[in-house]
Amino acid sequence: MKIAICGYGNLGRGIESAARQNPDVELIGVFTRRAPESVKTFTPELPVYSVSDIEKYRDDIDVLIICGGSATDLPKMTPVLAKSFNVLDSFDTHANIPQHFAAVDAAANESGHIALISAGWDPGMFSLNRLYASCILPDGKDYTFWGKGISQGHSDAVRRIEGVLDARQYTVPVPAALEAVRSGSNPELTTGEKHTRECYVVAEEGADLERIEREIKTMPNYFDEYETTVHFISMEELKRDHSELPHGGFVIRTGKTGFDGGHKHVIEYKLTLDSNPEFTGSVLVAFARAIDKMHKRGVNGCKTVFDIAPADLSPLSPEELRAHML
């Protein structure tokens, strides 16, 4: 399978790394909006092209993996590129998934391509686990916890505050909330009761630290509903202690079975990730394999992780899967 990367940031590098671990995958190049000569890939011989030339390579790429931001990039890029390529993205604005799906589905069906949106770990692997668990325990309740890990979107929001040079924001599950859920007691938890937020901020010299902290803690949709702690540190400390991109979380389903509902069950799926983008890149490469197989069987249009057969994710044959995985 020949894949290409459109956009070379943290996620693009994660896909480059994942491609090296999959012998059935050939990464043919990177497409960028920057000047190609300014992009330095981990693999020195990997070609870097201008995205303006991407149409020239439509016959050389089985699946194009689009690495853009969900806020403004992917809603425009994925439908446009689905007109010329089989495409895959990690769109993660949950509320806007139906709208994004409709736009990509129209483009892919019209062009005869296949597309898959919102692959990754949430949405993606967490979505699958919510689906499986809710089907098995229909009389139950879902809980999703994120962290401890760096939220790139929240970190960016802090960096946009006047007087902030750089920042990292960690999302942290509340231990008491996790334990209450694991007990099977089905607690009602508010957003702020499930997570806290920790910010590590490098401020400009002479900046008003009290104002910066106040703006962070009162920021709507990001911090105002949470218990938030702000630490002001030096740039050296930030680079030394907070340069990695760890993340993870838990999907938990609690439910009851039995004629009187007397038996409790807890299903838990946990991720602990040293590198959010490298793990997400690995998920995307596996789902790229699946849609490549599906397209070769004549499947078109937009799909989500719910539409993918588990066997299509694997490079193993059905016989090998039955012998070694079942």
Secondary structure, DSSP 4 states (H G I P E B T S, - for coil): -EEEEES-SHHHHHHHHHHHT-TT-EEEEEEESS-GGG---SSTT--EEEGGGGGGGTTT-SEEEE---TTTTHHHHHHHHTTTS-EE-----GGGHHHHHHHHHHHHHHHT-EEE-S-SBTTBHHHHHHHHHHHH-SSEEEEEEE-SEE-HHHHHHHHTSTTEEEEEEEEEE-HHHHHHHHTT------HHHHEEEEEEEEEPTT--HHHHHHHHHT-TTTTTTSEEEEEE--HHHHHHHS-S--EEEEEEEEEEESTTS-EEEEEEEEEEES-HHHHHHHHHHHHHHHHHHHHHTT--EEE-GGG--HHHH-SS-HHHHHHHT-
